[in-house]
Amino acid sequence: MPDHRGYITTTPLRKSTLRDINLPLVDRLITYTDYGKFIDEIVEKMPQLVVQDEETGDTSLTFKAQTPTVTNKNGEGMFLARDAEETFIEMNAKLFQSSILGTYDEVFADPAKKITYDRIYDQTPITYTDPETGEEFTYTPPEKFGVFYDL
C-alpha cells in the first residue's frame, strides 16, 4: 500500500450542493490514535472517501475538516468535520483507528468525553515574552478549538 501520510488535504463540499439537496449538517469531533494509520485505514476500507490526484499522486479526502487537526504529545488527534450524510457514523462502524467523540454539546455534557477532549486538546495558558519590549502576555486557548466566534 502506498504511503499517504503527509499528503492529505481535504476537498471542500460546495455549500450550494448541500443546500439544494437539503442534507442536515452536523459538526462532529472525530478522534484517532495515530494519524497515518487512520488515513491508511480509510484508503483501505473506505476508498469511496478518497480521491487520488493523477498528476501529483496526492491523496485527498472527500469530506471537509472544519478545523485543523490537533494532536497531543502521544500522537492522539482530533478534528471537527461537517457530516452531511452521516458519513462519519458509517465510517466509525468500519474503522478501528478513529471514533466519533460527538458534537461539542455532547462532549461538554459527558464527563468521560470531556476528559478525552481535554487530553487531546491542551488548553493550558501559554505565557509569551515580547522580545522587543520584554513585556509578558498570556494566551489561553479557547474551550472549543477551531472556533472563532461562538453564538
Secondary structure, DSSP 4 states (H G I P E B T S, - for coil): ----TT-EEEPPPPHHHHHHTT---EEEEEEES-HHHHHHHHHHH-GGGEEE-TTT--EEESS-BSS--EE-TTS-EEEEEEESSSHHHHHHHH-SSEEEEE-HHHHHH-HHHHHHHHHHS----EEEE-TTT--EEEE---SSTT-S---
